Amino acid sequence: MEKKLQKNKDSLKFWTDDLGEAQIKSENERHVAYYAIIPASVRYSNISSSAKLMYGEITALCNKKGYCWASNQYFAELYNVSNRSITNWISELKQLNAISIADGSNESRKIYIVEQYKK
């Protein structure tokens, strides 16, 4: 059951579902509204700003299952960039040791936040 909490000028609706998860819905899409965390160790690191933003998105997606399941295509569409850009940003985060990836392939992988960055 949707409970409409607020509607802004861009036709975004915010509510809490039956499980207590915040939800956002635009005219065309529905998203769970998890928060993103970008710790100082990532914010002030020597990686691109885009990789830092993507780290925040990964932390938000980790809230549901404990890992991020999104594909490069998902991120590319979200940020309106090429798959190659996403691959580069993920590589930056891996080199920083901010994330680890299990199950290797793009479609079935699991991206985890490295423990030192969870704080």
DSSP file (Angstrom, degrees, kcal/mol; ACC not computed):
  #  RESIDUE AA STRUCTURE BP1 BP2  ACC     N-H-->O    O-->H-N    N-H-->O    O-->H-N    TCO  KAPPA ALPHA  PHI   PSI    X-CA   Y-CA   Z-CA
    1    1 A M              0   0    0      0, 0.0     2,-0.4     0, 0.0    15,-0.1   0.000 360.0 360.0 360.0 125.7    0.0    0.0    0.0
    2    2 A E        -     0   0    0     15,-0.1     2,-0.6    13,-0.1    15,-0.1  -0.682 360.0-164.0 -87.6 134.2    1.4    3.3   -1.1
    3    3 A K        -     0   0    0     -2,-0.4     2,-0.5    13,-0.3    13,-0.4  -0.964  17.8-138.8-115.9 113.2    1.3    6.3    1.3
    4    4 A K        +     0   0    0     -2,-0.6    11,-0.2     1,-0.2     3,-0.1  -0.589  29.1 169.2 -74.8 120.7    1.9    9.5   -0.5
    5    5 A L        -     0   0    0      9,-3.4     2,-0.3    -2,-0.5    10,-0.2   0.795  61.9  -7.2 -98.5 -37.3    4.1   11.7    1.7
    6    6 A Q  E     -A   14   0A   0      8,-1.0     8,-1.6     2,-0.0     2,-0.4  -0.993  49.1-159.3-160.1 149.3    5.1   14.5   -0.6
    7    7 A K  E     -A   13   0A   0     -2,-0.3     6,-0.2     6,-0.2     2,-0.1  -0.991  17.0-163.4-134.7 128.1    4.9   15.6   -4.2
    8    8 A N    >   -     0   0    0      4,-1.4     3,-1.7    -2,-0.4     4,-0.1  -0.441  40.6 -89.0-104.2-177.4    7.2   18.1   -5.7
    9    9 A K  T 3  S+     0   0    0      1,-0.3    -1,-0.0    -2,-0.1    -2,-0.0   0.696 122.6  60.4 -65.4 -20.0    7.1   20.2   -8.8
   10   10 A D  T 3  S-     0   0    0      2,-0.1    17,-0.3    16,-0.0    -1,-0.3   0.195 117.9-108.0 -92.1  15.8    8.9   17.5  -10.9
   11   11 A S    <   +     0   0    0     -3,-1.7     2,-0.4     1,-0.2    -2,-0.1   0.808  67.2 151.9  62.0  33.5    6.1   15.0  -10.1
   12   12 A L        -     0   0    0     -4,-0.1    -4,-1.4    14,-0.1     2,-0.4  -0.804  29.4-157.4 -91.7 136.0    8.2   12.9   -7.8
   13   13 A K  E     -AB   7  25A   0     12,-2.5    12,-2.2    -2,-0.4     2,-0.4  -0.933   4.5-163.9-114.0 138.0    6.2   11.0   -5.1
   14   14 A F  E     +AB   6  24A   0     -8,-1.6    -9,-3.4    -2,-0.4    -8,-1.0  -0.967  22.4 143.0-121.4 136.5    7.8    9.9   -1.8
   15   15 A W  E     - B   0  23A   0      8,-1.8     8,-3.4    -2,-0.4     2,-0.5  -0.967  45.0-111.2-158.9 172.4    6.3    7.3    0.6
   16   16 A T  E     - B   0  22A   0    -13,-0.4   -13,-0.3    -2,-0.3     6,-0.2  -0.959  32.8-141.6-112.8 130.1    7.1    4.5    2.9
   17   17 A D    >   -     0   0    0      4,-2.5     3,-2.0    -2,-0.5   -15,-0.1  -0.139  37.6 -85.1 -81.7-177.2    6.0    1.0    1.9
   18   18 A D  T 3  S+     0   0    0      1,-0.3    -1,-0.1     2,-0.1   -16,-0.0   0.725 129.6  53.6 -62.8 -22.7    4.6   -1.7    4.2
   19   19 A L  T 3  S-     0   0    0      2,-0.1    -1,-0.3     3,-0.0     3,-0.1   0.412 119.9-108.5 -91.2   0.9    8.1   -2.9    5.1
   20   20 A G  S <  S+     0   0    0     -3,-2.0     2,-0.4     1,-0.3    -2,-0.1   0.568  71.8 142.2  84.8   8.9    9.1    0.6    6.1
   21   21 A E        -     0   0    0      1,-0.0    -4,-2.5    13,-0.0    -1,-0.3  -0.696  54.4-119.5 -86.3 133.8   11.4    1.2    3.1
   22   22 A A  E     -B   16   0A   0     -2,-0.4    11,-2.7    11,-0.3     2,-0.3  -0.480  33.2-162.7 -68.9 140.2   11.3    4.7    1.6
   23   23 A Q  E     -BC  15  32A   0     -8,-3.4    -8,-1.8     9,-0.3     2,-0.4  -0.933  11.6-163.0-126.1 148.4   10.2    4.7   -2.0
   24   24 A I  E     -BC  14  31A   0      7,-3.2     7,-3.4    -2,-0.3     2,-0.4  -0.996   8.5-175.6-128.4 136.7   10.5    7.3   -4.8
   25   25 A K  E     -BC  13  30A   0    -12,-2.2   -12,-2.5    -2,-0.4     5,-0.2  -0.980   4.9-173.4-136.2 125.3    8.4    7.3   -7.9
   26   26 A S        -     0   0    0      3,-2.6   -14,-0.1    -2,-0.4   -15,-0.1  -0.387  52.8 -84.9 -95.3-175.4    8.7    9.6  -10.9
   27   27 A E  S    S+     0   0    0    -17,-0.3     3,-0.1     1,-0.2   -16,-0.1   0.821 127.1  22.9 -62.1 -29.6    6.2    9.5  -13.7
   28   28 A N  S    S+     0   0    0      1,-0.1     2,-0.3     0, 0.0    -1,-0.2   0.639 121.7  40.6-112.4 -18.6    8.1    6.7  -15.5
   29   29 A E        -     0   0    0      2,-0.0    -3,-2.6     0, 0.0     2,-0.4  -0.917  54.5-149.4-137.9 157.5   10.2    4.9  -12.8
   30   30 A R  E     +C   25   0A   0     -2,-0.3     2,-0.3    -5,-0.2    -5,-0.2  -0.995  20.6 179.0-126.7 133.6   10.0    3.6   -9.2
   31   31 A H  E     -C   24   0A   0     -7,-3.4    -7,-3.2    -2,-0.4     2,-0.4  -0.974  32.3-119.7-133.4 145.6   13.1    3.4   -7.0
   32   32 A V  E     -C   23   0A   0     -2,-0.3     2,-1.3    -9,-0.2    -9,-0.3  -0.721  33.2-131.8 -77.7 135.4   13.7    2.4   -3.4
   33   33 A A        +     0   0    0    -11,-2.7   -11,-0.3    -2,-0.4     2,-0.2  -0.585  40.7 161.5 -97.0  74.2   15.2    5.4   -1.6
   34   34 A Y        -     0   0    0     -2,-1.3     2,-0.2   -13,-0.1    26,-0.1  -0.580  38.4-115.0 -85.3 156.1   18.2    4.1    0.2
   35   35 A Y        -     0   0    0     -2,-0.2     2,-0.3    25,-0.1    28,-0.1  -0.599  22.3-133.1 -89.9 154.5   20.8    6.6    1.4
   36   36 A A        -     0   0    0     -2,-0.2     2,-0.5    24,-0.1    20,-0.1  -0.821  12.1-155.7-105.8 146.6   24.4    6.6    0.0
   37   37 A I        +     0   0    0     19,-0.4    22,-0.2    -2,-0.3    23,-0.1  -0.989  12.9 177.9-123.7 126.8   27.5    6.8    2.2
   38   38 A I        -     0   0    0     -2,-0.5    18,-0.1    21,-0.1    -2,-0.0  -0.879  22.0-151.5-125.4  98.3   30.8    8.2    0.9
   39   39 A P    >>  -     0   0    0      0, 0.0     4,-2.8     0, 0.0     3,-1.6  -0.195  28.0-106.1 -68.4 161.7   33.3    8.1    3.7
   40   40 A A  H 3> S+     0   0    0      1,-0.3     4,-2.7     2,-0.2     5,-0.1   0.836 118.1  65.3 -56.6 -35.1   36.2   10.6    3.9
   41   41 A S  H 34 S+     0   0    0      1,-0.2    -1,-0.3     2,-0.2    76,-0.1   0.775 113.6  32.6 -62.6 -25.0   38.7    7.9    2.9
   42   42 A V  H X4 S+     0   0    0     -3,-1.6     3,-1.5     2,-0.1     5,-0.3   0.842 116.5  55.1 -92.8 -46.3   36.9    7.7   -0.5
   43   43 A R  H 3< S+     0   0    0     -4,-2.8    -2,-0.2     1,-0.3    -3,-0.2   0.872 116.2  37.5 -55.3 -40.5   35.9   11.4   -0.8
   44   44 A Y  T 3< S+     0   0    0     -4,-2.7    -1,-0.3    -5,-0.2    -3,-0.1   0.247  94.4 111.5-100.5  12.7   39.4   12.7   -0.4
   45   45 A S  S <  S-     0   0    0     -3,-1.5     2,-0.7    -5,-0.1    -3,-0.1  -0.289  82.0-104.4 -79.1 171.2   41.2    9.9   -2.3
   46   46 A N  S    S+     0   0    0     -2,-0.1     2,-0.3    50,-0.0    -1,-0.1  -0.306  82.5 109.0 -95.4  49.6   42.9   10.4   -5.6
   47   47 A I  S    S-     0   0    0     -2,-0.7    42,-0.0    -5,-0.3     5,-0.0  -0.759  78.0 -78.1-116.6 168.1   40.2    8.9   -7.8
   48   48 A S     >  -     0   0    0     -2,-0.3     4,-1.8     1,-0.1     5,-0.1  -0.224  33.7-120.9 -65.7 153.9   37.7   10.6  -10.2
   49   49 A S  H  > S+     0   0    0      1,-0.2     4,-2.3     2,-0.2     5,-0.2   0.853 114.6  56.9 -60.7 -35.2   34.7   12.4   -8.9
   50   50 A S  H  > S+     0   0    0      1,-0.2     4,-2.4     2,-0.2    -1,-0.2   0.895 104.9  50.1 -65.4 -40.0   32.5   10.0  -11.0
   51   51 A A  H  > S+     0   0    0      2,-0.2     4,-2.1     1,-0.2    -1,-0.2   0.879 109.6  52.1 -65.3 -36.9   34.0    7.0   -9.3
   52   52 A K  H  X S+     0   0    0     -4,-1.8     4,-1.7     2,-0.2    -2,-0.2   0.918 110.4  47.5 -64.3 -43.2   33.3    8.6   -5.9
   53   53 A L  H  X S+     0   0    0     -4,-2.3     4,-1.9     1,-0.2    -2,-0.2   0.909 110.9  51.6 -63.5 -41.6   29.7    9.2   -6.9
   54   54 A M  H  X S+     0   0    0     -4,-2.4     4,-2.6     1,-0.2    -1,-0.2   0.874 103.9  57.9 -64.0 -36.7   29.4    5.6   -8.1
   55   55 A Y  H  X S+     0   0    0     -4,-2.1     4,-2.4     1,-0.2    -1,-0.2   0.924 105.5  51.0 -57.3 -44.0   30.8    4.4   -4.8
   56   56 A G  H  X S+     0   0    0     -4,-1.7     4,-2.0     1,-0.2   -19,-0.4   0.908 109.4  49.7 -60.1 -42.1   27.9    6.2   -3.1
   57   57 A E  H  X S+     0   0    0     -4,-1.9     4,-2.3     1,-0.2    -1,-0.2   0.894 109.1  52.2 -63.8 -40.0   25.4    4.5   -5.4
   58   58 A I  H  X S+     0   0    0     -4,-2.6     4,-1.7     1,-0.2    -2,-0.2   0.915 108.4  50.6 -62.9 -42.7   27.0    1.1   -4.7
   59   59 A T  H  X S+     0   0    0     -4,-2.4     4,-0.6     1,-0.2    -1,-0.2   0.896 109.7  51.2 -62.7 -37.8   26.6    1.7   -0.9
   60   60 A A  H >< S+     0   0    0     -4,-2.0     3,-1.0     1,-0.2     4,-0.3   0.922 110.9  47.1 -64.3 -43.2   23.0    2.6   -1.5
   61   61 A L  H >X S+     0   0    0     -4,-2.3     4,-0.7     1,-0.2     3,-0.7   0.753 104.2  62.8 -71.4 -23.0   22.3   -0.6   -3.5
   62   62 A C  H 3X S+     0   0    0     -4,-1.7     4,-2.3     1,-0.2    -1,-0.2   0.689  84.7  79.4 -72.1 -17.9   24.2   -2.7   -0.8
   63   63 A N  H << S+     0   0    0     -3,-1.0    -1,-0.2    -4,-0.6    -2,-0.2   0.830  93.6  45.9 -60.8 -33.2   21.5   -1.7    1.8
   64   64 A K  H <4 S+     0   0    0     -3,-0.7    -1,-0.2    -4,-0.3    -2,-0.2   0.944 133.0   7.9 -78.3 -49.1   19.0   -4.2    0.5
   65   65 A K  H  < S-     0   0    0     -4,-0.7    -2,-0.2     2,-0.5    -3,-0.1   0.469  99.0-106.0-115.4  -5.0   21.0   -7.5    0.1
   66   66 A G  S  < S+     0   0    0     -4,-2.3    47,-0.3     1,-0.2     2,-0.3   0.384  99.4  55.9  90.6  -4.6   24.4   -6.6    1.6
   67   67 A Y  S    S-     0   0    0     -6,-0.3     2,-0.5    45,-0.1    -2,-0.5  -0.964  86.8-108.1-150.1 163.6   26.0   -6.4   -1.8
   68   68 A C  B     +D  111   0B   0     43,-3.1    43,-2.7    -2,-0.3    -6,-0.1  -0.857  26.5 179.2 -98.9 128.2   25.4   -4.6   -5.1
   69   69 A W        +     0   0    0     -2,-0.5    -1,-0.1    41,-0.2    40,-0.1   0.392  36.6 127.7-106.2  -0.9   24.0   -6.6   -7.9
   70   70 A A        -     0   0    0     41,-0.1     2,-0.1     1,-0.1    -2,-0.1  -0.289  51.6-134.0 -67.7 141.2   23.8   -3.9  -10.6
   71   71 A S     >  -     0   0    0      1,-0.1     4,-1.9    36,-0.1     5,-0.2  -0.375  25.6-106.2 -85.0 167.5   25.4   -4.5  -14.0
   72   72 A N  H  > S+     0   0    0      1,-0.2     4,-2.9     2,-0.2     5,-0.2   0.877 122.9  56.6 -59.6 -37.5   27.6   -2.1  -15.9
   73   73 A Q  H  > S+     0   0    0      2,-0.2     4,-2.4     1,-0.2     5,-0.2   0.902 103.8  52.8 -62.5 -41.1   24.6   -1.5  -18.2
   74   74 A Y  H  > S+     0   0    0      1,-0.2     4,-2.3     2,-0.2    -1,-0.2   0.950 113.6  42.5 -57.2 -50.8   22.4   -0.5  -15.2
   75   75 A F  H  X S+     0   0    0     -4,-1.9     4,-2.7     1,-0.2     5,-0.2   0.894 111.5  55.1 -65.4 -39.6   25.0    2.1  -14.1
   76   76 A A  H  X>S+     0   0    0     -4,-2.9     5,-1.9     1,-0.2     4,-0.9   0.911 112.3  42.9 -60.6 -42.7   25.6    3.3  -17.7
   77   77 A E  H  <5S+     0   0    0     -4,-2.4    -1,-0.2     3,-0.2    -2,-0.2   0.886 112.8  53.5 -69.9 -38.6   21.9    4.0  -18.1
   78   78 A L  H  <5S+     0   0    0     -4,-2.3    -2,-0.2    -5,-0.2    -1,-0.2   0.916 121.5  29.7 -61.3 -44.6   21.6    5.6  -14.7
   79   79 A Y  H  <5S-     0   0    0     -4,-2.7    -1,-0.2    -5,-0.1    -2,-0.2   0.414 105.1-123.7 -98.4   0.1   24.5    8.0  -15.3
   80   80 A N  T  <5S+     0   0    0     -4,-0.9     2,-0.2    -5,-0.2    -3,-0.2   0.931  70.8 118.6  55.6  50.1   24.0    8.3  -19.1
   81   81 A V      < -     0   0    0     -5,-1.9    -1,-0.2    -6,-0.2    -2,-0.1  -0.781  68.1 -81.7-132.6 176.8   27.6    7.3  -19.9
   82   82 A S     >  -     0   0    0     -2,-0.2     4,-1.5     1,-0.1     3,-0.2  -0.386  34.0-116.1 -79.6 159.5   29.3    4.4  -21.7
   83   83 A N  H  > S+     0   0    0      1,-0.2     4,-2.5     2,-0.2     5,-0.2   0.850 117.0  61.3 -59.9 -34.0   29.9    1.0  -20.3
   84   84 A R  H  > S+     0   0    0      1,-0.2     4,-2.4     2,-0.2    -1,-0.2   0.897 100.5  52.4 -62.0 -40.7   33.6    1.7  -20.7
   85   85 A S  H  > S+     0   0    0     -3,-0.2     4,-2.4     2,-0.2    -1,-0.2   0.921 109.8  49.0 -59.8 -43.6   33.3    4.7  -18.3
   86   86 A I  H  X S+     0   0    0     -4,-1.5     4,-2.6     1,-0.2     5,-0.2   0.922 109.4  51.9 -62.5 -44.4   31.6    2.4  -15.7
   87   87 A T  H  X S+     0   0    0     -4,-2.5     4,-2.1     1,-0.2    -1,-0.2   0.904 110.5  49.2 -58.3 -42.3   34.4   -0.2  -16.2
   88   88 A N  H  X S+     0   0    0     -4,-2.4     4,-2.1     2,-0.2    -2,-0.2   0.917 111.1  48.7 -64.2 -43.7   37.0    2.5  -15.5
   89   89 A W  H  X S+     0   0    0     -4,-2.4     4,-2.1     1,-0.2    -2,-0.2   0.900 111.1  49.9 -65.2 -40.3   35.2    3.8  -12.4
   90   90 A I  H  X S+     0   0    0     -4,-2.6     4,-2.4     1,-0.2    -1,-0.2   0.906 109.4  52.6 -63.8 -40.3   34.9    0.2  -11.0
   91   91 A S  H  X S+     0   0    0     -4,-2.1     4,-2.7    -5,-0.2    -2,-0.2   0.901 107.4  51.9 -61.5 -41.2   38.6   -0.3  -11.7
   92   92 A E  H  X S+     0   0    0     -4,-2.1     4,-1.8     1,-0.2    -1,-0.2   0.926 111.1  47.1 -60.1 -44.7   39.4    2.9   -9.8
   93   93 A L  H  <>S+     0   0    0     -4,-2.1     5,-2.5     2,-0.2     6,-0.9   0.867 112.4  49.7 -67.5 -36.2   37.4    1.7   -6.8
   94   94 A K  H ><5S+     0   0    0     -4,-2.4     3,-1.0     3,-0.2    -2,-0.2   0.917 110.0  50.5 -66.9 -43.1   39.0   -1.8   -6.9
   95   95 A Q  H 3<5S+     0   0    0     -4,-2.7    -2,-0.2     1,-0.3    -1,-0.2   0.842 109.0  51.5 -64.2 -32.8   42.5   -0.2   -7.1
   96   96 A L  T 3<5S-     0   0    0     -4,-1.8    -1,-0.3    -5,-0.2    -2,-0.2   0.635 111.6-127.2 -73.2 -14.2   41.6    1.9   -4.0
   97   97 A N  T < 5S+     0   0    0     -3,-1.0    -3,-0.2    -4,-0.5    20,-0.1   0.805  74.2 126.2  66.4  32.5   40.5   -1.3   -2.3
   98   98 A A  S   <S+     0   0    0     -5,-2.5    16,-2.3    -6,-0.2     2,-0.3   0.711  71.9  27.4 -88.5 -24.4   37.2    0.3   -1.6
   99   99 A I  E     -E  113   0B   0     -6,-0.9     2,-0.3    14,-0.3    14,-0.2  -0.924  63.1-156.3-133.0 158.8   35.2   -2.5   -3.2
  100  100 A S  E     -E  112   0B   0     12,-2.3    12,-3.2    -2,-0.3     2,-0.5  -0.972  13.8-144.8-130.8 151.7   35.6   -6.2   -3.9
  101  101 A I  E     -E  111   0B   0     -2,-0.3     2,-0.3    10,-0.2    10,-0.2  -0.963  11.9-170.4-123.6 129.8   33.9   -8.2   -6.6
  102  102 A A  E     +E  110   0B   0      8,-2.9     8,-2.4    -2,-0.5    -2,-0.0  -0.830  68.9  27.7-112.9 154.6   32.7  -11.8   -6.4
  103  103 A D  S    S-     0   0    0     -2,-0.3     2,-2.3     6,-0.2     5,-0.2   0.605  86.6-138.4  70.1  14.7   31.4  -14.0   -9.2
  104  104 A G        +     0   0    0     -3,-0.2     5,-0.1     6,-0.1    -1,-0.1  -0.045  66.2  99.5  44.4 -61.3   33.4  -12.1  -11.8
  105  105 A S  S  > S-     0   0    0     -2,-2.3     4,-1.2     1,-0.1     3,-0.4  -0.224  76.3-122.4 -67.8 150.2   31.0  -11.8  -14.7
  106  106 A N  T  4 S+     0   0    0      1,-0.2     3,-0.1     2,-0.2    -1,-0.1   0.843 107.3  46.8 -57.6 -39.6   29.2   -8.5  -15.2
  107  107 A E  T  4 S+     0   0    0      1,-0.2    -1,-0.2   -36,-0.1   -36,-0.1   0.779 123.8  28.6 -80.6 -26.3   25.7  -10.0  -15.1
  108  108 A S  T  4 S+     0   0    0     -3,-0.4    -1,-0.2    -5,-0.2    -2,-0.2   0.327  91.1 123.3-116.7   8.0   26.0  -12.3  -12.0
  109  109 A R     <  -     0   0    0     -4,-1.2     2,-0.4    -5,-0.1    -6,-0.2  -0.191  48.3-146.4 -71.2 161.8   28.7  -10.4  -10.0
  110  110 A K  E     - E   0 102B   0     -8,-2.4    -8,-2.9     2,-0.0     2,-0.5  -0.997   8.5-154.7-127.2 124.7   28.3   -9.2   -6.5
  111  111 A I  E     -DE  68 101B   0    -43,-2.7   -43,-3.1    -2,-0.4     2,-0.3  -0.887  14.4-169.2-102.4 125.9   30.0   -6.0   -5.5
  112  112 A Y  E     - E   0 100B   0    -12,-3.2   -12,-2.3    -2,-0.5     2,-0.5  -0.859  24.6-119.9-113.4 147.9   30.9   -5.6   -1.8
  113  113 A I  E     - E   0  99B   0     -2,-0.3   -14,-0.3   -47,-0.3     2,-0.1  -0.752  38.1-114.2 -81.4 129.3   32.1   -2.7    0.2
  114  114 A V    >   -     0   0    0    -16,-2.3     3,-2.6    -2,-0.5     4,-0.4  -0.453  27.3-116.8 -67.1 137.0   35.4   -3.5    1.8
  115  115 A E  G >  S+     0   0    0      1,-0.3     3,-1.8     2,-0.2     4,-0.4   0.790 110.6  60.1 -48.2 -42.3   35.1   -3.5    5.6
  116  116 A Q  G 3  S+     0   0    0      1,-0.3     3,-0.4     2,-0.2    -1,-0.3   0.742 105.5  50.9 -62.6 -20.6   37.4   -0.6    6.2
  117  117 A Y  G <  S+     0   0    0     -3,-2.6    -1,-0.3     1,-0.2    -2,-0.2   0.450  89.7  79.1 -95.3  -1.4   35.2    1.6    4.2
  118  118 A K    <         0   0    0     -3,-1.8    -1,-0.2    -4,-0.4    -2,-0.2   0.649 360.0 360.0 -78.7 -14.3   31.9    0.7    6.0
  119  119 A K              0   0    0     -4,-0.4    -1,-0.2    -3,-0.4    -2,-0.1   0.478 360.0 360.0 -73.7 360.0   32.6    3.0    8.9
